Amino acid sequence: QVQLVESGGGLVQAGGSLRLFCAASGSIYRIDDMGWYRQAPGKQRELVVAITRGGSTNYADSVKGRFTISRDNAKNTVYLQMNSLKPEDTAVYYCNAEAKVAGPWSTPYNYWGQGTQVTVSS
């Protein structure tokens, strides 16, 4: 099994910054794609940004130029630097990882963290 633990959420004023951190642990052979999703009250969970093992990224249009994702493959960690935060960024942010646990030919599975609350006040 793979466990993802997020940290770094909190309350910040509009225009401020936060940095989210997610660490994966457990019986991991390799983690491929990682990413951050968010879910605001009454809305569906949406992709914020994804990053491949090789470092290619895919940002939601709403966060381009403000958020930056990075990862450390050796440590199975992923970070999300969030700048110029807006009230509409308020949501629970979830870390996601696609991981293989049983070897190179095993089926990759998606794993989720428990979420961390980000609240941006106006």
Summary of the structure (lengths in Angstrom):
residues: 122
radius of gyration: 14.3
end to end distance: 40.1
largest distance: 48.9
contacts: 367
relative contact order: 0.33
helix: 5%
strand: 57%
